[in-house]
Amino acid sequence: MNSTGRESRHLSVHIDRPVEDVYAYASNPANLPAWAHGLGGSIEEIDGRWVAESSPMGRVEVVFTPRNELGVLDHDVTLPSGKTVHNPVRVIADGRGSEVVFTLRRQPEMSGADFERDAGMVAADLGRLKQVMESA
């Protein structure tokens, strides 16, 4: 645990595609259902906001940082309770391919088992992103 009492874990995957391709695909919220099952099987834009109705957490809103040249894919997920969770994500050049790094932060109310479950879900999502990108 770090000095703030919060635990973080960096989960990553190498994708054999250029960083520009991976960033362009992953930064489009409409593509989330194909690879980010942790956010649910569907998402739609409603009044300029991206809403996933069928996420495992219930109805959530997802807001990405504005598109940028740095590969920053940070996004905030607002839960049904109104709490917003910030998720730092980076797409980094790795030779001719890319590395996608997701920083999972353990929330104060999370048990160790819940944190491990979330880490497994994020790892599975990153694996699907790799599969989608490398089969395209």
Z-matrix of the N, CA and C atoms (Angstrom, degrees):
N
C 1 1.451
C 2 1.522 1 109.85
N 3 1.331 2 115.78 1 146.73
C 4 1.457 3 118.59 2 179.58
C 5 1.526 4 110.46 3 -87.40
N 6 1.330 5 117.06 4 -178.27
C 7 1.466 6 121.15 5 -173.62
C 8 1.522 7 113.42 6 -66.41
N 9 1.320 8 119.03 7 -18.18
C 10 1.459 9 120.97 8 178.36
C 11 1.518 10 111.18 9 -87.32
N 12 1.340 11 116.75 10 -2.13
C 13 1.452 12 119.72 11 -179.04
C 14 1.516 13 113.23 12 83.14
N 15 1.313 14 117.29 13 4.06
C 16 1.462 15 120.94 14 -179.87
C 17 1.515 16 108.91 15 -107.25
N 18 1.293 17 114.37 16 140.50
C 19 1.455 18 121.42 17 -179.03
C 20 1.526 19 109.26 18 -101.26
N 21 1.326 20 115.77 19 139.65
C 22 1.461 21 121.43 20 176.04
C 23 1.516 22 109.02 21 -125.36
N 24 1.312 23 115.44 22 150.06
C 25 1.460 24 120.95 23 174.45
C 26 1.524 25 107.46 24 -136.06
N 27 1.333 26 115.51 25 133.20
C 28 1.454 27 121.38 26 178.32
C 29 1.522 28 108.12 27 -98.44
N 30 1.318 29 115.56 28 118.04
C 31 1.460 30 122.19 29 179.12
C 32 1.521 31 106.92 30 -110.62
N 33 1.328 32 116.68 31 135.02
C 34 1.458 33 117.82 32 -176.10
C 35 1.523 34 111.18 33 -143.09
N 36 1.317 35 113.68 34 162.76
C 37 1.457 36 121.58 35 176.39
C 38 1.527 37 108.07 36 -144.98
N 39 1.331 38 115.77 37 140.94
C 40 1.464 39 120.96 38 172.92
C 41 1.526 40 107.04 39 -90.25
N 42 1.328 41 116.10 40 135.33
C 43 1.468 42 121.80 41 178.43
C 44 1.515 43 107.99 42 -124.49
N 45 1.302 44 115.31 43 127.97
C 46 1.466 45 121.26 44 -177.47
C 47 1.528 46 110.41 45 -82.18
N 48 1.323 47 114.32 46 61.43
C 49 1.466 48 123.10 47 175.70
C 50 1.521 49 107.48 48 -148.99
N 51 1.336 50 117.19 49 150.73
C 52 1.470 51 119.97 50 179.66
C 53 1.529 52 112.25 51 -59.32
N 54 1.312 53 115.49 52 147.64
C 55 1.456 54 121.91 53 -177.79
C 56 1.533 55 111.32 54 -55.38
N 57 1.322 56 117.48 55 -37.32
C 58 1.473 57 120.45 56 -179.12
C 59 1.526 58 111.12 57 -63.06
N 60 1.330 59 117.04 58 -40.05
C 61 1.470 60 120.97 59 -179.94
C 62 1.525 61 111.05 60 -67.05
N 63 1.325 62 115.38 61 -45.71
C 64 1.470 63 120.05 62 -178.11
C 65 1.520 64 109.98 63 -64.79
N 66 1.324 65 116.79 64 -45.04
C 67 1.461 66 120.16 65 -179.99
C 68 1.533 67 110.82 66 -62.45
N 69 1.323 68 117.36 67 -45.83
C 70 1.470 69 120.59 68 -178.90
C 71 1.529 70 110.85 69 -59.15
N 72 1.306 71 117.11 70 -42.51
C 73 1.468 72 120.62 71 -178.86
C 74 1.530 73 111.22 72 -71.24
N 75 1.323 74 116.28 73 -51.22
C 76 1.461 75 120.39 74 -174.11
C 77 1.527 76 112.75 75 -69.39
N 78 1.322 77 118.15 76 -24.78
C 79 1.459 78 120.54 77 -179.04
C 80 1.528 79 113.14 78 -83.51
N 81 1.319 80 117.39 79 -4.28
C 82 1.465 81 121.20 80 178.19
C 83 1.530 82 108.46 81 -92.24
N 84 1.327 83 118.37 82 108.16
C 85 1.467 84 120.44 83 -177.36
C 86 1.531 85 113.67 84 -56.11
N 87 1.313 86 117.81 85 -27.99
C 88 1.470 87 120.14 86 179.60
C 89 1.524 88 111.75 87 -62.59
N 90 1.339 89 118.01 88 -22.01
C 91 1.460 90 121.88 89 -179.92
C 92 1.533 91 113.28 90 -85.83
N 93 1.304 92 118.90 91 -9.89
C 94 1.466 93 121.58 92 -175.25
C 95 1.531 94 114.20 93 -54.26
N 96 1.331 95 120.13 94 -43.05
C 97 1.465 96 118.31 95 -178.16
C 98 1.532 97 114.38 96 -60.40
N 99 1.321 98 117.52 97 -23.81
C 100 1.467 99 120.30 98 -179.53
C 101 1.519 100 112.60 99 -73.88
N 102 1.327 101 117.52 100 -23.07
C 103 1.458 102 118.31 101 -175.71
C 104 1.523 103 115.13 102 -137.50
N 105 1.306 104 119.78 103 -26.10
C 106 1.460 105 122.31 104 -175.94
C 107 1.529 106 110.55 105 -101.42
N 108 1.316 107 116.19 106 69.54
C 109 1.459 108 120.60 107 -176.78
C 110 1.520 109 112.62 108 -64.31
N 111 1.338 110 117.03 109 -19.60
C 112 1.454 111 120.56 110 175.49
C 113 1.523 112 112.22 111 -62.52
N 114 1.328 113 116.26 112 -19.18
C 115 1.468 114 120.80 113 176.52
C 116 1.518 115 112.02 114 -100.47
N 117 1.322 116 117.59 115 1.93
C 118 1.454 117 120.62 116 176.62
C 119 1.507 118 113.13 117 107.43
N 120 1.310 119 114.83 118 176.97
C 121 1.457 120 121.21 119 -175.33
C 122 1.514 121 114.82 120 -93.31
N 123 1.328 122 117.02 121 -2.54
C 124 1.464 123 118.70 122 179.42
C 125 1.524 124 108.94 123 -152.72
N 126 1.314 125 114.27 124 153.56
C 127 1.470 126 120.60 125 176.20
C 128 1.518 127 106.72 126 -149.57
N 129 1.310 128 115.78 127 145.25
C 130 1.465 129 118.64 128 176.71
C 131 1.520 130 109.73 129 -142.54
N 132 1.323 131 112.77 130 153.70
C 133 1.455 132 119.17 131 177.69
C 134 1.521 133 108.37 132 -88.63
N 135 1.316 134 115.86 133 122.29
C 136 1.465 135 122.23 134 -179.86
C 137 1.524 136 107.33 135 -125.24
N 138 1.324 137 116.38 136 114.96
C 139 1.466 138 121.24 137 179.71
C 140 1.529 139 112.21 138 51.82
N 141 1.348 140 116.31 139 42.11
C 142 1.451 141 121.47 140 177.34
C 143 1.515 142 114.87 141 80.49
N 144 1.341 143 117.32 142 3.95
C 145 1.473 144 121.68 143 179.16
C 146 1.524 145 108.76 144 -116.01
N 147 1.336 146 117.20 145 143.96
C 148 1.461 147 122.06 146 178.35
C 149 1.520 148 108.90 147 -94.13
N 150 1.343 149 115.34 148 120.88
C 151 1.461 150 121.45 149 -174.66
C 152 1.522 151 109.48 150 -124.19
N 153 1.325 152 115.05 151 128.90
C 154 1.466 153 121.74 152 173.76
C 155 1.520 154 106.55 153 -105.47
N 156 1.319 155 116.42 154 114.14
C 157 1.464 156 121.43 155 -177.46
C 158 1.525 157 112.06 156 -80.80
N 159 1.322 158 116.83 157 -31.62
C 160 1.465 159 119.82 158 -169.84
C 161 1.528 160 112.82 159 -110.70
N 162 1.318 161 117.33 160 34.83
C 163 1.460 162 119.17 161 179.28
C 164 1.531 163 108.98 162 -73.88
N 165 1.325 164 117.90 163 159.60
C 166 1.464 165 120.27 164 176.20
C 167 1.534 166 112.38 165 -59.87
N 168 1.343 167 116.95 166 -18.77
C 169 1.467 168 121.57 167 -179.00
C 170 1.523 169 112.03 168 -95.99
N 171 1.326 170 117.53 169 -1.01
C 172 1.456 171 121.38 170 -173.55
C 173 1.527 172 109.42 171 100.48
N 174 1.325 173 116.69 172 -159.71
C 175 1.466 174 121.49 173 -179.89
C 176 1.524 175 109.63 174 -72.29
N 177 1.343 176 116.34 175 122.53
C 178 1.463 177 120.92 176 179.92
C 179 1.519 178 110.01 177 -129.21
N 180 1.319 179 114.87 178 153.54
C 181 1.460 180 121.33 179 174.48
C 182 1.520 181 107.85 180 -109.97
N 183 1.335 182 116.32 181 136.17
C 184 1.458 183 121.90 182 -178.87
C 185 1.526 184 108.64 183 -118.33
N 186 1.339 185 115.92 184 127.43
C 187 1.458 186 121.81 185 179.19
C 188 1.521 187 108.43 186 -126.79
N 189 1.340 188 116.11 187 117.32
C 190 1.462 189 121.30 188 177.49
C 191 1.517 190 110.60 189 -88.27
N 192 1.331 191 115.31 190 151.97
C 193 1.451 192 120.67 191 170.31
C 194 1.535 193 107.47 192 -61.39
N 195 1.317 194 118.67 193 152.38
C 196 1.468 195 118.94 194 178.69
C 197 1.533 196 111.54 195 -57.78
N 198 1.334 197 115.30 196 149.81
C 199 1.465 198 120.14 197 177.56
C 200 1.519 199 109.46 198 -54.39
N 201 1.333 200 114.71 199 144.61
C 202 1.452 201 119.62 200 -175.31
C 203 1.519 202 109.42 201 -152.83
N 204 1.314 203 115.88 202 168.50
C 205 1.468 204 122.66 203 -178.96
C 206 1.524 205 112.58 204 -89.15
N 207 1.324 206 117.91 205 -0.29
C 208 1.456 207 121.76 206 -173.75
C 209 1.533 208 113.57 207 -98.23
N 210 1.330 209 117.34 208 -3.29
C 211 1.461 210 120.16 209 -179.38
C 212 1.512 211 113.67 210 79.15
N 213 1.322 212 117.39 211 17.47
C 214 1.465 213 121.02 212 -179.88
C 215 1.528 214 108.81 213 -81.57
N 216 1.343 215 115.47 214 121.20
C 217 1.467 216 122.75 215 179.39
C 218 1.522 217 111.09 216 -117.98
N 219 1.318 218 116.70 217 28.95
C 220 1.461 219 118.91 218 179.79
C 221 1.516 220 109.09 219 -54.94
N 222 1.310 221 114.81 220 144.85
C 223 1.461 222 119.14 221 176.86
C 224 1.518 223 110.01 222 -148.34
N 225 1.316 224 114.56 223 148.97
C 226 1.460 225 122.25 224 176.51
C 227 1.516 226 108.06 225 -105.93
N 228 1.319 227 115.28 226 136.50
C 229 1.459 228 121.61 227 176.11
C 230 1.524 229 106.77 228 -116.11
N 231 1.333 230 115.80 229 118.14
C 232 1.459 231 120.34 230 177.29
C 233 1.523 232 107.64 231 -95.41
N 234 1.312 233 114.88 232 119.83
C 235 1.466 234 123.26 233 -175.90
C 236 1.523 235 111.09 234 -81.41
N 237 1.336 236 117.47 235 165.54
C 238 1.464 237 120.17 236 178.38
C 239 1.535 238 113.18 237 -56.27
N 240 1.329 239 117.34 238 -27.70
C 241 1.469 240 121.25 239 179.18
C 242 1.524 241 112.49 240 -72.26
N 243 1.352 242 116.74 241 -13.88
C 244 1.457 243 121.58 242 -175.84
C 245 1.518 244 112.40 243 98.75
N 246 1.324 245 117.14 244 -12.08
C 247 1.467 246 121.22 245 178.13
C 248 1.524 247 109.02 246 -71.04
N 249 1.339 248 116.02 247 138.75
C 250 1.457 249 121.58 248 177.86
C 251 1.520 250 109.11 249 -109.47
N 252 1.329 251 115.51 250 130.84
C 253 1.463 252 122.36 251 178.63
C 254 1.525 253 107.54 252 -110.56
N 255 1.345 254 116.09 253 125.57
C 256 1.466 255 121.97 254 178.89
C 257 1.527 256 108.62 255 -90.60
N 258 1.332 257 116.48 256 130.98
C 259 1.461 258 122.66 257 -178.71
C 260 1.525 259 109.97 258 -121.01
N 261 1.337 260 117.91 259 105.46
C 262 1.460 261 120.88 260 177.09
C 263 1.532 262 110.77 261 -75.89
N 264 1.326 263 116.53 262 129.52
C 265 1.468 264 122.09 263 179.06
C 266 1.524 265 107.79 264 -140.71
N 267 1.337 266 115.93 265 139.30
C 268 1.464 267 121.13 266 178.09
C 269 1.522 268 109.68 267 -131.20
N 270 1.324 269 115.47 268 143.37
C 271 1.463 270 122.28 269 169.01
C 272 1.523 271 105.27 270 -110.69
N 273 1.327 272 115.47 271 117.44
C 274 1.461 273 121.98 272 -171.92
C 275 1.522 274 109.12 273 -120.01
N 276 1.328 275 116.74 274 137.51
C 277 1.468 276 120.52 275 175.61
C 278 1.521 277 108.87 276 -62.07
N 279 1.335 278 115.80 277 136.76
C 280 1.462 279 122.57 278 179.28
C 281 1.527 280 106.64 279 -138.88
N 282 1.328 281 115.34 280 86.68
C 283 1.462 282 119.53 281 -172.29
C 284 1.514 283 108.64 282 65.90
N 285 1.334 284 115.87 283 -129.52
C 286 1.473 285 119.45 284 176.24
C 287 1.515 286 112.05 285 -88.14
N 288 1.321 287 115.60 286 -2.17
C 289 1.458 288 121.09 287 179.53
C 290 1.514 289 111.21 288 -108.49
N 291 1.326 290 114.63 289 -154.74
C 292 1.461 291 121.88 290 -176.78
C 293 1.513 292 110.08 291 -140.41
N 294 1.311 293 114.72 292 155.69
C 295 1.456 294 121.00 293 167.97
C 296 1.518 295 106.42 294 -122.33
N 297 1.318 296 116.29 295 130.94
C 298 1.459 297 121.33 296 175.34
C 299 1.525 298 106.29 297 -106.87
N 300 1.341 299 115.32 298 124.29
C 301 1.463 300 121.39 299 -177.57
C 302 1.524 301 108.61 300 -118.41
N 303 1.320 302 115.64 301 123.24
C 304 1.467 303 123.44 302 178.45
C 305 1.522 304 107.08 303 -111.86
N 306 1.319 305 117.10 304 125.30
C 307 1.457 306 121.15 305 176.21
C 308 1.520 307 108.12 306 -96.67
N 309 1.319 308 115.04 307 111.12
C 310 1.461 309 121.40 308 178.46
C 311 1.524 310 107.93 309 -93.23
N 312 1.308 311 115.90 310 125.65
C 313 1.462 312 121.04 311 -179.88
C 314 1.523 313 109.27 312 -110.54
N 315 1.304 314 114.32 313 129.42
C 316 1.466 315 119.50 314 177.78
C 317 1.518 316 108.76 315 -73.42
N 318 1.308 317 115.72 316 123.17
C 319 1.456 318 121.35 317 179.56
C 320 1.526 319 109.47 318 -76.68
N 321 1.332 320 117.70 319 150.85
C 322 1.475 321 120.56 320 -174.47
C 323 1.534 322 114.15 321 -54.28
N 324 1.311 323 117.83 322 -35.04
C 325 1.467 324 120.84 323 -176.59
C 326 1.531 325 113.30 324 -87.59
N 327 1.329 326 117.54 325 0.40
C 328 1.465 327 121.93 326 -175.01
C 329 1.515 328 112.93 327 -81.07
N 330 1.312 329 115.79 328 133.78
C 331 1.467 330 119.97 329 172.24
C 332 1.531 331 108.31 330 -77.41
N 333 1.303 332 116.06 331 164.91
C 334 1.456 333 120.61 332 175.75
C 335 1.510 334 111.52 333 -59.50
N 336 1.326 335 116.88 334 -39.42
C 337 1.469 336 121.22 335 179.37
C 338 1.532 337 111.05 336 -65.00
N 339 1.336 338 116.96 337 -39.72
C 340 1.471 339 120.61 338 178.12
C 341 1.532 340 110.82 339 -65.27
N 342 1.338 341 116.09 340 -40.23
C 343 1.462 342 120.53 341 179.00
C 344 1.534 343 109.98 342 -63.75
N 345 1.312 344 117.40 343 -43.25
C 346 1.464 345 121.19 344 178.21
C 347 1.523 346 110.83 345 -64.34
N 348 1.331 347 117.28 346 -39.84
C 349 1.468 348 121.19 347 177.93
C 350 1.531 349 110.08 348 -62.43
N 351 1.340 350 116.68 349 -44.90
C 352 1.467 351 120.10 350 178.41
C 353 1.525 352 111.21 351 -63.11
N 354 1.343 353 117.22 352 -40.06
C 355 1.467 354 120.73 353 178.33
C 356 1.531 355 109.95 354 -61.35
N 357 1.314 356 117.08 355 -40.71
C 358 1.460 357 120.42 356 177.76
C 359 1.519 358 112.25 357 -64.85
N 360 1.341 359 116.29 358 -38.93
C 361 1.466 360 120.07 359 178.62
C 362 1.523 361 110.87 360 -66.57
N 363 1.333 362 117.65 361 -41.93
C 364 1.467 363 121.14 362 178.91
C 365 1.523 364 109.63 363 -64.56
N 366 1.333 365 117.93 364 -44.09
C 367 1.465 366 121.08 365 178.84
C 368 1.532 367 110.69 366 -60.36
N 369 1.324 368 117.04 367 -40.57
C 370 1.466 369 120.48 368 178.28
C 371 1.527 370 110.54 369 -65.36
N 372 1.338 371 116.86 370 -41.52
C 373 1.469 372 120.56 371 177.94
C 374 1.531 373 110.53 372 -61.40
N 375 1.324 374 117.10 373 -44.32
C 376 1.465 375 120.04 374 179.00
C 377 1.527 376 110.81 375 -63.90
N 378 1.308 377 116.97 376 -37.76
C 379 1.466 378 120.32 377 176.32
C 380 1.516 379 112.18 378 -62.75
N 381 1.348 380 116.40 379 -40.00
C 382 1.468 381 119.21 380 176.49
C 383 1.520 382 111.40 381 -66.36
N 384 1.345 383 117.10 382 -39.06
C 385 1.475 384 120.16 383 177.68
C 386 1.527 385 109.20 384 -59.45
N 387 1.313 386 116.78 385 -44.14
C 388 1.472 387 121.46 386 178.29
C 389 1.529 388 109.96 387 -59.35
N 390 1.324 389 116.32 388 -47.79
C 391 1.466 390 120.67 389 -178.71
C 392 1.521 391 111.27 390 -61.53
N 393 1.329 392 117.00 391 -46.01
C 394 1.474 393 121.14 392 179.81
C 395 1.526 394 110.34 393 -61.74
N 396 1.321 395 116.85 394 -46.43
C 397 1.456 396 120.70 395 -175.31
C 398 1.530 397 111.90 396 -69.63
N 399 1.318 398 117.95 397 -38.36
C 400 1.451 399 120.35 398 -176.80
C 401 1.518 400 113.11 399 -81.27
N 402 1.321 401 117.50 400 -15.21
C 403 1.469 402 119.79 401 177.69
C 404 1.523 403 112.07 402 -95.52
N 405 1.330 404 116.65 403 -6.00
C 406 1.474 405 120.76 404 -178.56
C 407 1.525 406 111.01 405 -79.05
